C-alpha cells in the first residue's frame, strides 16, 4: 500500500453503511441548482461518498457527507412526507439533462435550457401509486384498504415501471438537445415552449388543469407530440401551495375546493367540460384493459402496411406486433370495413386528419373495447400527434421488442423533422 492509499484510508475509513431509502426536496432542478437530500442509512457513517448515477449506471457526481439512520417523524407520512432530518444540501454540477439516481435508487430530474425534444417524466402517476408510509391514492395497496386523497412527494418514490425501460434505452439513442421535465413542470409553459417535440411516456394519468392547457397550446402552435402512454389524462389533480403534495379526491362532492372546474375527478366528467378526446384523440373508456377477458391478441394488429411509421419493418396488414398491455385508450369508431379496417368517426371528432395505424381488443366494465394507435392533426395549422395509446409501449414489454424500438425511433425522427407521418392512402384522400 503506497502513502497516498494510507492517507486516504485514514481520512476516509471504509464503512459498511448503505443507503436504505430517501428523497429529495425537489422533483426536478436546473443544472447548477442546489438540492437538499434526506437520506436514511443503515448505520452512522462519516464522510460517506453519496453518489449520483446516470441511467447507464455511471457515477457522474459524488458528495461526501455524514449519513445516519432515520425514522419517520409524522403520524401520516403518506400525506405529510417522512420528515427525515436533512442529510446534506449540494450544489449540482452542470450535467446533461436527464433522469439521475442518488445511490442508484433515488430519482432526480435535471432539466435543459434549450431542448428540441422534451421527455415528460410521469412524477404524478408514480406518486399516485406509491404507498410509501402506508397509503397511496388507491385502496388496494393502502393500509386498512383505505386510500388517501392527499399524498406527499417528500417520501421514497422509485422509477416509473411503465417507462423505466424507455428511459434507460433512450439515453443511448443519437437524438440531440433532449430535455427532461416532471409533470409539475408542465404547469409552466416556459419549461416546454422552446421545444419542437414533446414525448409522453408510460403512464401519464394525472394532470393538472394548467398542464393540460399548456400541452394543448404546444400542439396548437404547430409543434408535435408523441404519446407513448395509456390511460392518459384520466384524472384531474392539483398541488398544495408548497407543491409538495398531490391532491385527488376522485369524487367531486368529497373535494372541498369550491370551483367546479378544479374538482379532482375524471377528465371526461361533463362538469369539467374539457374533452380528453379533443386533446389526445383517444380516451380510456373507449378501450380498457389489455390483460383481462379481452379476447384479444396482446398486441397491435396492423391496419395500413404503408404507414410511414412502419418503414423498414416489413410488417403487412393484419400482422400483429406483440405487446401485452395493462391499460389502453381508444378513439371513436363506427365499425369495420373488412377484417382489418376500423372506421374512425371523423365527423364526431372533427379533426383535420386522422388514421389508425394499429388496434387491439380490450375489456372494461363488462364490455369489449378497441384500443387504437393513431396519427392525427386537429387543424390545418396545428401540430401532429401520434398516440400509441398504451401503458406498456415504454415498459420492458414494449422496449424489449426490437421492432417497437425501431418504430419508436422512426416516430421520433419523423415528428422532429416534420416529415409526413400519414399513409399514402390518407395523403390522397385529404388532397382530394
C-alpha positions in Angstrom: 0.0 0.0 0.0 1.5 3.3 -1.0 1.5 6.5 1.1 -1.5 8.1 -0.7 -3.6 5.0 -0.1 -2.6 5.0 3.6 -3.6 8.7 3.9 -7.0 8.1 2.2 -7.7 5.1 4.4 -7.1 7.2 7.5 -9.1 10.2 6.3 -12.0 8.1 4.8 -12.2 4.8 6.6 -14.3 2.1 5.0 -17.8 1.9 6.2 -20.4 -0.8 6.0 -23.2 1.8 5.8 -25.6 1.5 2.9 -28.4 3.9 1.8 -31.8 2.3 2.7 -34.0 4.9 1.1 -34.5 8.7 0.9 -35.9 11.5 -1.2 -35.1 15.0 -2.5 -36.8 18.3 -1.6 -37.5 18.8 -5.3 -38.5 16.6 -8.2 -36.6 18.5 -10.9 -33.8 21.1 -11.0 -31.8 23.1 -13.4 -28.1 22.3 -13.8 -26.1 24.1 -11.1 -29.1 24.4 -8.7 -28.9 23.4 -5.1 -30.7 20.4 -3.9 -31.4 19.1 -0.4 -31.2 15.3 0.3 -32.9 13.3 3.0 -31.1 10.0 3.3 -31.8 7.1 5.5 -28.7 4.9 6.0 -28.3 1.5 7.6 -25.8 3.0 10.2 -23.9 6.1 11.1 -21.0 6.9 8.8 -18.8 9.9 8.4 -17.6 11.1 5.0 -19.9 8.8 3.3 -19.5 9.0 -0.6 -23.0 9.9 -1.6 -23.0 9.1 -5.3 -25.2 10.3 -8.2 -25.6 7.9 -11.2 -26.9 8.2 -14.7 -29.3 5.6 -16.1 -26.4 3.7 -17.6 -25.0 3.1 -14.1 -22.2 5.6 -14.5 -21.2 7.7 -11.5 -21.4 11.3 -12.5 -21.0 13.1 -9.2 -20.1 12.4 -5.6 -20.6 14.4 -2.4 -19.0 13.2 0.9 -21.3 13.8 3.9 -22.4 12.2 7.1 -25.2 9.7 6.9 -27.2 8.1 9.7 -30.4 6.0 10.3 -33.6 8.0 10.0 -37.1 7.5 11.3 -40.4 8.7 10.1 -41.4 11.8 12.1 -45.1 12.2 11.4 -48.3 10.3 12.1 -49.4 10.4 8.4 -46.2 10.0 6.4 -48.1 9.3 3.1 -49.7 12.8 3.4 -47.2 14.9 5.3 -44.0 13.3 4.0 -41.5 11.3 6.0 -40.0 14.4 7.6 -36.5 12.9 7.8 -33.7 15.1 9.1 -31.7 16.9 6.5 -28.7 15.0 5.3 -27.0 17.5 3.1 -27.6 20.3 0.6 -25.5 20.0 -2.5 -24.9 22.3 -5.5 -25.2 20.2 -8.6 -22.7 20.3 -11.4 -23.8 21.3 -14.9 -24.9 17.8 -16.0 -26.7 16.9 -19.2 -30.4 16.9 -18.9 -31.8 13.5 -17.8 -33.1 11.3 -15.1 -30.4 10.5 -12.5 -30.4 8.4 -9.3 -28.8 9.1 -6.0 -27.2 5.8 -4.8 -28.8 4.3 -7.9 -32.3 4.4 -6.2 -33.5 8.0 -5.5 -34.6 9.8 -8.7 -33.9 13.4 -9.6 -34.6 15.1 -12.9 -32.1 17.6 -14.3 -33.7 19.9 -16.9 -32.3 21.6 -20.0 -32.2 25.3 -21.0 -32.9 24.9 -24.8 -34.2 21.5 -25.7 -35.7 20.4 -29.0 -37.2 17.3 -27.6 -39.0 17.3 -24.2 -39.5 14.0 -22.3 -42.1 14.2 -19.6 -41.3 12.1 -16.5 -44.6 10.8 -15.0 -43.9 12.0 -11.5 -47.6 12.5 -10.6 -48.6 8.9 -11.6 -45.6 7.4 -9.7 -46.7 9.3 -6.6 -50.3 8.3 -7.0 -49.5 4.6 -7.0 -46.7 4.8 -4.4 -47.6 3.5 -0.9 -44.5 4.6 1.0 -45.6 5.4 4.5 -48.7 3.2 4.2 -51.0 4.8 1.7 -51.4 5.8 -1.9 -54.4 7.2 -3.9 -55.6 3.6 -4.2 -57.3 1.3 -1.6 -55.6 -1.9 -2.9 -52.2 -1.1 -1.6 -53.1 1.3 1.3 -53.3 0.4 5.0 -56.8 -0.8 6.0 -57.7 -0.7 2.3 -58.4 3.0 2.7 -56.7 5.4 0.3 -55.7 8.9 1.0 -56.8 11.8 -1.3 -53.6 13.7 -0.5 -50.2 12.2 -0.9 -46.7 13.7 -0.4 -43.8 13.9 -2.9 -41.5 14.0 0.2 -41.2 10.3 0.6 -39.3 7.5 -1.2 -40.7 7.1 -4.7 -39.0 4.9 -7.3 -38.6 5.0 -11.1 -41.8 4.6 -13.1 -42.4 0.9 -14.0 -44.2 1.7 -17.2 -41.4 3.9 -18.7 -38.2 2.9 -17.0 -37.2 0.6 -19.9 -37.7 3.5 -22.4 -35.8 6.0 -20.2 -32.8 3.6 -20.0 -33.0 2.9 -23.7 -33.5 6.5 -24.9 -30.4 7.9 -23.2 -28.3 5.8 -25.6 -30.1 6.9 -28.8 -28.4 9.6 -31.0 -31.0 12.3 -30.6 -29.6 15.7 -29.6 -30.9 18.6 -27.5 -33.1 16.4 -25.3 -34.6 17.8 -22.1 -36.5 16.2 -19.3 -39.2 17.7 -17.2 -41.6 16.5 -14.5 -45.4 16.6 -14.5 -45.2 19.6 -12.2 -43.0 21.5 -14.7 -45.9 21.3 -17.3 -47.7 23.9 -15.2 -45.3 26.4 -16.6 -45.3 26.9 -20.4 -41.8 28.4 -20.3 -40.5 24.9 -19.4 -41.6 23.5 -22.8 -42.1 26.4 -25.2 -38.6 26.2 -26.8 -39.0 22.6 -27.8 -40.4 21.2 -31.1 -41.5 17.8 -29.9 -42.9 16.5 -26.6 -42.9 12.9 -25.6 -45.3 11.5 -23.0 -44.1 8.1 -21.9 -45.5 5.2 -19.9 -48.5 6.1 -17.8 -49.3 9.8 -17.8 -52.5 9.5 -15.9 -52.7 12.5 -13.5 -52.9 16.0 -15.0 -53.5 19.5 -13.6 -55.6 22.0 -15.5 -52.6 24.2 -16.3 -50.6 21.2 -17.6 -53.4 20.3 -20.0 -53.8 23.8 -21.2 -50.1 24.0 -21.9 -50.0 20.7 -23.7 -52.9 21.9 -25.9 -51.2 25.2 -26.5 -47.9 23.5 -27.5 -49.7 21.5 -30.2 -51.9 24.3 -31.4 -48.8 26.4 -32.0 -47.8 23.8 -34.7 -45.5 21.7 -32.6 -45.7 17.9 -32.5 -46.3 15.3 -29.8 -45.6 11.6 -29.4 -47.8 9.9 -26.8 -46.4 6.5 -25.8 -48.7 6.3 -22.8 -52.0 4.7 -21.9 -54.8 5.7 -19.6 -53.5 9.2 -20.4 -55.1 12.3 -18.9 -57.6 10.3 -16.9 -57.7 12.2 -13.5 -57.5 15.9 -12.8 -55.2 16.7 -9.9 -53.8 19.8 -8.2 -51.0 20.6 -5.8 -51.0 22.2 -2.4 -49.4 25.7 -2.0 -46.0 24.2 -1.3 -46.2 22.0 -4.4 -45.1 19.1 -2.3 -48.5 17.3 -2.2 -50.6 15.8 -4.9 -54.4 16.1 -4.4 -57.0 13.9 -5.9 -60.4 13.2 -4.2 -61.9 11.3 -7.1 -65.4 12.2 -6.1 -66.5 15.8 -6.7 -68.7 16.0 -3.6 -65.7 15.0 -1.4 -63.4 17.7 -2.8 -63.6 20.8 -0.6 -62.5 23.2 -3.4 -65.3 25.5 -4.5 -64.6 25.8 -8.2 -66.3 23.0 -10.1 -63.6 23.3 -12.8 -60.9 22.3 -10.3 -62.7 19.3 -8.8 -60.4 16.3 -8.9 -62.5 13.9 -10.9 -62.1 12.1 -14.2 -61.3 14.5 -17.0 -64.2 13.1 -19.0 -66.7 14.2 -16.3 -69.1 16.6 -18.0 -68.7 19.1 -15.2 -65.1 19.8 -16.2 -66.1 20.4 -19.8 -62.6 19.5 -21.1 -62.6 16.6 -23.5 -59.8 14.1 -23.4 -60.5 13.1 -27.0 -60.0 16.6 -28.3 -56.6 16.8 -26.7 -55.1 13.4 -27.5 -57.5 11.7 -29.8 -58.2 8.7 -27.6 -59.6 8.0 -24.1 -59.6 5.1 -21.6 -63.3 4.4 -21.5 -63.4 3.6 -25.3 -60.8 0.9 -24.7 -59.8 -0.5 -21.3 -57.6 -3.3 -20.0 -55.5 -5.5 -22.2 -54.8 -8.4 -19.9 -58.3 -9.3 -18.7 -61.1 -11.1 -20.6 -60.5 -9.1 -23.7 -60.4 -12.0 -26.3 -57.6 -10.1 -28.0 -54.2 -10.9 -29.3 -51.9 -9.0 -26.9 -50.5 -6.6 -29.5 -51.3 -4.1 -32.2 -52.8 -5.5 -35.4 -51.5 -3.5 -38.4 -54.2 -1.6 -40.3 -52.1 0.0 -43.0 -48.8 -1.5 -44.0 -47.9 1.6 -46.0 -47.8 3.8 -42.9 -44.6 5.8 -42.8 -44.3 4.8 -39.1 -43.7 1.2 -40.2 -40.8 1.9 -42.6 -38.2 -0.8 -42.7 -40.2 -3.3 -40.6 -41.7 -5.5 -43.4 -45.0 -5.5 -41.4 -48.1 -6.2 -43.5 -51.8 -5.6 -42.9 -53.2 -7.9 -40.3 -49.7 -8.7 -38.8 -49.6 -8.4 -35.0 -46.9 -6.5 -33.2 -46.7 -8.4 -29.9 -47.3 -6.2 -26.9 -49.0 -7.1 -23.6 -50.7 -4.0 -22.1 -52.1 -3.2 -18.7 -54.3 -0.3 -20.0 -55.1 1.1 -23.4 -57.0 4.0 -24.9 -59.2 4.1 -27.9 -60.7 6.6 -30.4 -64.3 6.8 -31.7 -65.0 4.2 -34.3 -68.2 3.4 -36.2 -67.4 -0.2 -37.2 -65.2 -2.1 -39.5 -64.7 -2.1 -43.3 -63.2 -5.5 -43.8 -61.4 -7.6 -41.2 -58.5 -5.2 -40.6 -60.0 -1.7 -41.1 -61.7 0.0 -38.1 -63.6 3.1 -39.4 -62.8 6.3 -37.5 -65.8 8.5 -36.6 -64.2 11.5 -38.2 -67.4 13.6 -38.2 -67.7 13.4 -34.4 -64.0 14.0 -33.8 -63.9 17.0 -36.2 -60.1 16.6 -36.8 -58.5 17.8 -40.0 -56.8 14.4 -40.4 -56.8 11.1 -38.5 -55.9 7.5 -39.2 -55.5 4.3 -37.3 -52.1 2.5 -37.5 -52.9 -0.5 -35.4 -55.5 -1.8 -32.9 -56.1 -4.3 -30.2 -59.1 -5.7 -28.3 -59.8 -4.6 -24.7 -62.2 -5.2 -21.9 -63.6 -2.9 -19.2 -66.8 -2.7 -17.1 -68.3 -5.8 -18.7 -67.9 -4.7 -22.3 -65.3 -5.1 -25.0 -63.5 -2.1 -26.4 -61.0 -1.2 -29.1 -57.5 0.2 -28.4 -56.3 2.4 -31.3 -52.8 3.5 -32.2 -53.5 6.7 -34.1 -52.0 9.6 -36.0 -54.0 12.8 -36.2 -53.9 16.6 -36.7 -56.6 18.7 -35.2 -56.5 21.6 -37.6 -54.5 22.6 -40.7 -52.2 24.7 -38.6 -51.8 22.6 -35.5 -49.0 20.1 -34.8 -49.4 16.4 -35.4 -49.9 13.9 -32.6 -49.0 10.2 -32.7 -50.7 8.3 -29.9 -49.8 4.6 -29.3 -52.5 4.6 -26.6 -50.6 2.0 -24.5 -49.2 1.9 -20.9 -46.6 -0.7 -22.0 -45.1 0.7 -25.2 -42.4 2.1 -23.0 -42.2 -0.7 -20.4 -39.9 -3.7 -20.8 -42.8 -5.5 -22.6 -42.5 -2.9 -25.4 -39.0 -1.7 -25.4 -37.7 -5.3 -25.2 -39.0 -5.7 -28.7 -36.6 -4.6 -31.4 -39.5 -3.8 -33.8 -41.0 -1.5 -31.3 -37.7 0.2 -30.7 -37.3 0.7 -34.5 -40.8 2.1 -34.8 -40.2 4.4 -31.8 -37.1 5.8 -33.4 -38.9 6.3 -36.7 -41.8 8.2 -35.0 -39.5 10.5 -33.1 -37.3 11.2 -36.1 -40.2 12.0 -38.4 -42.1 14.2 -35.9 -38.9 16.0 -35.0 -38.0 16.7 -38.7 -41.7 17.5 -39.5 -41.8 14.7 -42.1 -45.0 13.1 -43.3 -46.5 10.5 -40.9 -49.7 9.8 -42.7 -50.1 6.8 -45.0 -50.3 7.3 -48.8 -54.0 6.4 -48.8 -54.6 9.2 -46.3 -52.4 11.6 -48.4 -54.6 11.0 -51.5 -57.8 11.2 -49.6 -57.1 14.5 -47.9 -55.7 16.1 -51.1 -58.9 15.5 -53.0 
